[in-house]
C-alpha cells in the first residue's frame, strides 16, 4: 500500500505491507522506495515492512536547508512514531545505512537487528592524487568566496552524486558525506550483519572491514562479483543471507 503522511511538516511518501515484526528499509542517496523492490517483495511475507522515500528523493518533500545525517535520523524516528512502529529491524543501503548506524547508536531501544549494505560513514582513505585534488578544490572554493572565480566552476570538481544534486540537495549532500560515524559505530549493541560488494568502488571493502571491527560481534558477508549495489547484483544470495539472519528461512 502506498501512502503519504506529514513528518515534521514534510510530505513523506512510503510503501507499507505485511504483518508481524516491523522492518524498516532505508534506501541510498539518489534512490527511492523502488530501489528496494525485490527486498520489499520478499520480506513482506515475514514482516510488517515500511519503505519510505527519504526526504529529497522520490515523492517525499525536500529537506530543510541545513539537513545532515543527524537530521535524517531524527526524521526517520519521527516517521516511525507516526506510523506506530515502536521498534524495528532495519536494512540500510549506502546513505540509508549511514542513517541506520546513527539510529542504532542513538536509539538502541528502537533498533532490533541491523543490516548494513555497502554502508557509507567511514572516513575515506585518500591517495596522494586525491589529496592534491582536494587541495585544489579548496583553493578554488576560497577564490569563489572572495569573488575571484565563478561558483559554477565548483561543480566540475564534485562527484557524480554532487553534480546530479541541485538546489538544497547539493548543500545537504556536502554535509552528509562529511558525517563520519566511527564513534557512533562503536556504540552499536544491535546484532549486526554487514553485506558488501567485493568490487564496490563507492564504499570500498576496507570500509566494511572497519565497520566489522568497530561494531562488536558483527558479521560480514562479502559478495564476490558485486559492486556498490550488492543486494541487487546478487539478490538470491542477499535474500537467503538476510532471511537466515532474521530467522525466517
C-alpha positions in Angstrom: 0.0 0.0 0.0 1.3 3.5 -0.9 0.7 6.3 1.5 1.7 10.0 2.1 1.9 11.5 5.6 3.3 14.6 7.2 6.5 14.1 9.1 8.0 17.2 10.7 5.8 19.2 8.4 7.3 17.5 5.3 5.3 15.3 2.9 6.6 11.8 3.2 5.8 9.0 0.8 6.1 5.4 1.8 5.1 1.8 1.0 3.8 -0.5 3.7 2.8 -4.1 3.5 3.0 -7.3 5.5 2.4 -8.2 9.2 4.5 -9.3 12.2 7.6 -7.6 13.5 8.4 -4.2 11.9 11.1 -3.9 9.3 12.3 -0.5 8.0 14.1 -0.2 4.6 16.3 2.9 4.1 17.5 3.4 0.5 20.7 5.0 -0.7 21.5 8.5 -2.0 19.7 9.2 -5.2 17.4 6.2 -4.8 13.8 5.9 -3.6 11.5 3.2 -2.2 11.7 1.3 -5.6 15.4 0.8 -5.0 14.3 -1.9 -2.5 11.5 -3.5 -4.5 12.8 -7.1 -4.6 13.8 -6.9 -0.9 10.4 -5.4 0.0 8.5 -8.1 -2.0 10.4 -10.9 -0.3 10.4 -9.7 3.2 6.8 -8.5 3.3 6.0 -12.2 3.6 7.6 -12.3 7.0 7.5 -8.8 8.4 5.5 -5.6 8.5 7.7 -3.7 6.1 7.9 0.1 5.8 9.9 1.6 2.9 9.9 5.5 2.8 11.2 7.8 0.2 13.8 9.7 2.2 13.3 13.4 2.0 14.5 15.0 -1.2 14.1 11.7 -3.1 11.2 10.0 -4.9 7.9 11.6 -3.9 8.9 12.9 -0.5 9.5 16.7 0.1 12.9 18.2 0.0 14.6 18.5 3.4 15.5 21.6 5.4 18.4 23.6 4.0 20.6 22.7 7.0 19.8 18.9 6.9 22.6 16.4 7.6 22.7 12.7 8.5 21.5 13.6 12.1 18.5 15.4 10.7 17.6 12.4 8.6 17.9 10.1 11.6 15.6 12.3 13.7 13.1 12.4 10.9 13.2 8.6 10.5 12.4 8.3 14.2 9.5 10.7 13.8 8.3 8.8 10.8 8.4 5.6 12.9 6.4 7.2 15.6 3.8 8.5 13.2 3.2 5.0 11.7 3.2 3.4 15.1 6.5 1.4 14.9 8.0 1.5 18.4 10.8 -0.8 17.3 12.0 -2.3 14.1 14.7 -4.3 12.3 16.5 -2.1 9.8 18.1 -2.7 6.4 20.0 0.3 5.1 22.0 0.7 1.8 24.8 3.2 1.5 23.3 6.6 2.7 20.4 4.7 4.2 22.9 2.6 6.1 24.7 5.7 7.3 21.3 6.8 8.8 20.9 3.3 10.3 24.2 3.5 12.0 23.1 6.6 13.8 19.7 5.1 14.7 21.4 2.0 16.2 23.9 4.2 18.2 21.5 6.8 19.5 18.2 4.9 19.7 19.2 1.4 20.8 15.7 0.7 22.2 14.2 1.2 18.7 16.6 -1.0 16.6 16.2 -4.7 16.6 18.5 -6.4 14.2 20.6 -4.3 11.8 21.7 -5.0 8.2 24.2 -2.5 6.7 24.7 -3.0 3.0 27.6 -1.2 1.3 27.3 1.4 4.1 28.7 4.9 3.9 30.0 6.7 7.0 33.7 5.7 7.3 36.3 8.3 6.7 37.8 7.6 3.3 41.5 6.9 2.6 42.9 9.5 0.2 45.7 8.7 -2.3 48.3 11.4 -3.0 46.4 12.3 -6.2 43.2 12.6 -4.3 44.7 14.8 -1.6 46.1 17.1 -4.3 42.7 17.3 -6.0 41.1 18.2 -2.6 43.7 20.9 -2.0 43.0 22.4 -5.5 39.2 22.3 -4.8 39.7 24.1 -1.5 41.8 26.8 -3.2 39.1 27.3 -5.9 36.4 27.4 -3.1 38.3 30.2 -1.4 38.5 32.1 -4.7 34.8 31.7 -5.2 34.1 33.0 -1.7 36.4 36.0 -2.4 34.6 36.8 -5.7 37.7 35.9 -7.8 36.1 32.8 -9.5 32.6 31.8 -10.7 30.7 29.4 -8.4 29.7 27.2 -11.4 33.4 26.1 -11.6 33.0 24.2 -8.3 30.5 21.7 -9.9 33.3 20.3 -12.1 35.1 19.1 -9.1 32.2 17.2 -7.4 31.3 13.5 -7.5 28.6 12.2 -9.8 26.1 12.5 -6.9 27.2 16.1 -6.2 26.8 17.1 -9.8 23.4 15.3 -10.0 22.1 17.2 -6.9 20.6 20.7 -7.3 19.0 23.3 -5.1 19.0 22.5 -1.4 20.2 18.9 -2.0 23.7 19.9 -3.1 24.4 21.5 0.3 22.7 18.6 2.1 25.0 16.2 0.1 28.1 18.1 1.2 27.1 17.9 4.9 26.1 14.2 4.7 29.3 13.0 3.1 31.3 14.7 5.8 29.4 13.0 8.6 31.9 10.3 9.7 30.4 7.8 12.1 33.3 5.7 13.6 32.4 6.8 17.1 28.8 6.0 16.7 29.6 2.6 15.2 31.4 1.7 18.4 28.2 2.3 20.4 26.1 -0.2 18.4 24.8 -3.1 20.5 22.3 -4.4 18.0 23.0 -7.7 16.3 24.5 -6.5 13.0 25.2 -8.0 9.6 27.3 -6.3 7.0 26.8 -7.2 3.3 29.3 -5.8 0.9 30.3 -6.0 -2.8 33.9 -7.0 -3.2 34.2 -4.7 -6.2 32.4 -1.7 -4.5 34.3 1.4 -5.5 31.9 3.9 -3.9 32.3 2.5 -0.4 35.3 0.2 -0.8 35.7 -3.1 1.0 38.1 -1.6 3.6 35.2 0.4 4.9 33.3 -2.9 5.5 36.3 -4.3 7.4 36.4 -1.1 9.5 32.7 -1.3 10.4 33.3 -5.0 11.2 36.0 -4.1 13.8 34.0 -1.2 15.2 30.7 -3.0 15.7 31.2 -5.6 18.3 30.0 -9.1 17.3 29.1 -8.0 13.7 29.2 -10.4 10.8 30.5 -9.7 7.3 29.3 -11.3 4.1 31.4 -10.3 1.0 29.6 -10.7 -2.3 32.3 -11.7 -4.7 31.2 -10.3 -8.0 29.2 -7.4 -6.9 29.8 -3.6 -6.6 28.0 -0.9 -4.6 24.6 -2.4 -5.1 25.5 -5.9 -3.9 21.9 -6.5 -2.6 20.6 -6.2 -6.2 23.6 -7.6 -8.1 23.3 -11.0 -6.3 19.8 -10.7 -4.8 19.5 -14.5 -4.4 22.5 -14.5 -2.0 21.4 -11.4 -0.2 17.9 -12.6 0.3 18.9 -16.0 1.6 21.6 -14.5 3.9 19.3 -11.8 5.3 16.4 -14.2 5.9 18.7 -16.5 7.7 20.0 -13.6 9.8 16.4 -12.7 10.7 15.5 -16.3 11.3 12.8 -16.6 8.7 14.2 -19.1 6.2 
